[in-house]
Amino acid sequence: MKATNEKKVKEEGASKKGAVKAKPDAAQGLRDFFEDGLKDIFWAEHALIKALPKMAKNATSSKLIHAFEHHLKETEEHITRLEKVFDSLGLKAVGKKCDAMDGLLKEADGIMAETELGVVRDAAMIAAAQKVEHYEIATYGTLRTYATTLGESKAATLLAKTLEEEKKADVTLTEIAMADINVEAAHADEK
């Protein structure tokens, strides 16, 4: 009965008006989607390793520079942890271009190119960095949930640890912004 229902749902989904037709290599189940998400975030973390030093060099606030440098070290740990996740699943750790992270990092590059070095750029870079953090929080939260659902407890534990670190990084950025950078940026025109 279950197989019949799944077949019916697939047939209805395939013919549903306005539905996007899946690619031939589309995920067939939650595990496929989980593994694909791991490849995305693996690529994203590697891209972030390249972006964070540039962001630190373009910041003027010592607190913000330190936050970017600290998160670079954490991101290196996230990659190592992801390698352990792949290993726990019996998979090779490989990345797949993550369009979301690529877009967020291009936006950060644009912010640096469109603002003068100083407090306004710092405020804008915090916003860009928080968009990255929110993407990572959403991704790691989803992947942890998938791992739990699929009975992959070791992967779930590793992903949960990274999720908590991403949340802390977001809080740190908010604290830096609220402590002084946003207020200084708001009054930058008055100087």
N, C-alpha and C positions, 0 to 999 in steps of 0.2 A: 504494500500500500504506500509506504514512504517513497519508494523509487518512482512509483506512478505519479505521486504528487510533485516530486522534484522535476520530473519530466514535463508535467503540465505547466509548472511555473516557468521553466526554461522556454517552453514553446510560447507561452503568453508573453514573456519578457522579450523574446526575439521579435514578436510581431506587434508589440505595443507601439502605438502611434507616437512618433517623436523620440523613441528610444534610440540611443547611440548604439551602433553595431560594434561589437567587441572585435578586437584584433584577433588573428588566429592564435597568438601566443598568450591570450588573456588568462588571468588567474582563474583556476577552476574551483578553488575553495579557499577557505580562510588561511590555510597554511601557505598556499601560494602567495596570497596577498601579504601575509606576515613576512615571508622571505623577501618579497619585493620591497616592502617598507624598510627592512633592514639594509638592503642594498642602497636605497635612497639616502638613508640617514648616514650610512658609512661614507658615501660620496660627500654628503653635506658637511660632515665633520672634517674631512680632509680639506674641503674648500675653505672652511672656517680657519683652519690652521694657517692657510696662506693669507687670509684677510685680516686676522687680528693684529699681527705686527704692524701692518699699514695703518690700521685704525689707531693703535697706540702712538705711532709717530705723528699722527695728525691731530691728536688731542693736546690740550694745553693744561687741563686740570690734572694735578698729580694723582688725585684720587681716581680719576677716570683712567689715566694711563695705567695705574696699578691694577684696576679692575680688569682692563683688557689683557694685561700681562698674566694676571692670575687665571683668567678664563682660558688663556692659551694653554697653560699647564694642565688645567682641568680637561680641556678638549683633547689633549694628547692622551690623558687617562681614559677618556670616553672612547677613543679609537681602540685602545688596548682592551677595554671592557667589551666593546662590540666584537672584537676578534674572538674573545672568549664565548660570546653568545653564538657566533657562527660555529665555533668549534663544538659547543654543547649540542648543536643541532646536526653535527656531522657535515657541515657545509664549509666551502672555501669562502674566506672573507673577501668579497669583491664588491665594488661600488657600481652604482648605476646613476647617471647624471640626474640630479634632483633639480627640476626646473624651479621649484619654489625657492630653494636656497640660492640658486643661481640668480634669480630675480631680486631677492632681498639683498644680496651682496652687490649687485649692479646698482641698486638704489643707494646703498651706502657709499659706493664710489661716486655716484652722482652728487650726493650731499657734500662730499669732500671737495668736489670740483666746483660746486656752486656756492660755497660759503668761504669767507675769509677765515684764516687761522685765528682762533679765539673762542670766546665763551659761547657765541651763537653756534659755531660749528660743533662745539662740545655738546650743546643741548640737542642739536639735530642728530649727532652721532649716537647719543643715548637713545633717542627714539628709534633710530635704525637698528641699533643693537638689541633693543627690546623686542622689535618685530622678529628678529632672528630667534631670540629666547622663546618667544611665544610659539613660534613654529616648532622649535625643538621640544617644548613642553607638550604641545599637542601630539607630536609624533611619538615621543617616548611614552607618553601616557597611553596612547592607542596600542603601541607595540607591546607594552607591558600587559595590557588587558588581553591582547591576542595570545601572548605567551601563556598567560594564566588559563585562558579558555582551552588552549591546545594541550594543557598538561605539561608545559615546558617550564617547570618551577625554577630551575637554575637560570634560564634565560630571563624569566620574570623578575627574579631577585636582582640580577645584574642591571636590567633595564630600569627597575625601580630606583636603584642607587643613583643612576645618571639623571633620572627624572628629578629627584630631590635636589641634586646639584644645579640643574638648570633653573629650578624654581628659586633657589638661593641667589643665583646670578642675577635673575630678574629683580629680586628684592634689593640687591646691592645697587643696581643701576637706578632704581627708583629713589633710594636713599641719597645717592650722589646728586641726582637731579634736584630733589626737593631741598637738600641741605643748602645749596647755594647756586648751582649752575643755572637753573631755570630763572631764578630771581635776577641774577646778574645779566642773563641774556635778555630778559624783558626790559631792562634798563640800559642796554648797550647803545641804543640810539640816542639816549640822553647825554652821553659823554662827548 
